[in-house]
Amino acid sequence: MTADLQKLVEEFAQNVAAQTDAIWRGDAKTGNKHAKESIAAFKRLRTHGDVGRDALATLFIHPRMDVRTAAAALLLRYRTDEAKAVLEEAAKGKGLIPFEAREALKRWEEGTWSLDPA
């Protein structure tokens, strides 16, 4: 992975984590800022096509569940089996992140998922 892609992956992970931490503190404004930053990092990764998607998929084993599930939710179309496995594991728990994982899987099953169209 190039240093440029690695930087974008790290940016994505840091912003997802910071968004979650802000939500737990009740700081929606800061959470929204980090959400925009993580989405911007994903959009920049997508400009590299599947190489960028593969770089993001390295987060499927990140120590933080929020980072793993955010990456998996975005990569459902491209890495379906792996992404579903990450989301299904997260969905077993209780709380915000497991809820988000269940919602992503539900949208996928319904055919309404559209986070990374082909």
C-alpha positions in Angstrom: 0.0 0.0 0.0 1.4 3.4 -0.9 2.0 6.0 1.8 -0.7 8.1 0.3 -3.3 5.4 0.7 -2.1 4.5 4.1 -2.5 8.1 5.2 -6.1 8.1 3.9 -6.9 4.9 5.7 -5.5 6.3 8.9 -7.4 9.5 8.4 -10.6 7.5 8.0 -10.0 5.4 11.1 -9.0 8.3 13.3 -12.1 10.3 12.3 -14.5 7.3 12.8 -13.0 6.8 16.3 -13.2 10.5 17.0 -16.8 10.7 15.8 -17.8 7.8 18.1 -16.0 9.3 21.1 -17.8 12.7 20.5 -21.1 10.9 20.3 -20.4 9.2 23.7 -19.6 12.7 25.1 -22.9 14.1 23.7 -21.0 16.4 21.4 -23.0 16.1 18.1 -21.2 19.1 16.5 -17.8 17.6 16.9 -19.2 14.2 15.9 -20.6 15.6 12.7 -17.3 17.3 11.8 -15.5 13.9 12.2 -18.2 12.1 10.2 -17.7 14.5 7.3 -13.9 14.0 7.5 -14.2 10.2 7.5 -16.5 10.3 4.5 -14.1 12.7 2.7 -11.3 10.2 3.3 -13.4 7.4 1.9 -14.3 9.5 -1.2 -10.6 10.2 -1.7 -9.8 6.4 -1.3 -12.5 5.7 -3.9 -10.7 7.9 -6.5 -8.1 5.2 -6.5 -10.7 2.6 -7.5 -10.5 -0.9 -6.1 -6.9 -0.3 -4.9 -8.4 2.3 -2.5 -11.1 0.0 -1.5 -8.6 -2.8 -0.8 -6.6 -0.3 1.4 -9.8 0.5 3.4 -10.5 -3.2 3.8 -7.3 -3.5 5.9 -9.4 -1.9 8.7 -11.6 -5.1 8.9 -9.2 -6.2 11.6 -8.8 -2.8 13.4 -9.0 -3.1 17.2 -11.9 -0.7 17.5 -15.3 -2.2 16.5 -16.6 1.2 15.3 -13.7 1.5 12.8 -14.2 -2.1 11.6 -17.9 -1.8 11.1 -17.6 1.6 9.4 -15.2 0.2 6.8 -17.3 -2.9 6.4 -20.5 -1.0 5.9 -18.9 1.0 3.1 -17.4 -2.1 1.4 -20.4 -4.4 1.4 -20.7 -4.3 -2.4 -16.9 -4.7 -3.1 -16.0 -7.2 -0.4 -19.4 -8.7 0.4 -18.5 -11.9 2.3 -15.8 -10.3 4.4 -17.8 -7.2 5.1 -20.9 -9.2 6.1 -18.8 -11.3 8.4 -17.4 -8.2 10.2 -20.9 -6.7 10.5 -22.5 -9.9 11.6 -19.9 -10.3 14.4 -20.5 -6.7 15.5 -24.3 -7.0 15.3 -24.2 -9.7 18.1 -23.6 -7.0 20.7 -25.6 -4.3 22.4 -25.3 -0.6 21.9 -24.8 1.9 19.1 -22.2 0.2 17.0 -24.0 -3.2 17.0 -27.2 -1.4 16.1 -25.5 0.4 13.2 -24.0 -3.0 12.0 -27.5 -4.5 12.1 -28.9 -1.5 10.1 -26.2 -1.8 7.5 -27.0 -5.5 7.1 -30.7 -4.8 6.9 -30.2 -2.2 4.1 -28.0 -4.7 2.3 -30.6 -7.5 2.5 -33.4 -5.1 1.5 -31.4 -4.0 -1.6 -31.5 -0.4 -0.5 -27.8 -0.1 0.5 -26.0 2.5 -1.7 -22.9 3.7 0.2 -20.5 2.7 -2.6 -22.4 2.2 -5.9 -20.6 0.3 -8.7 
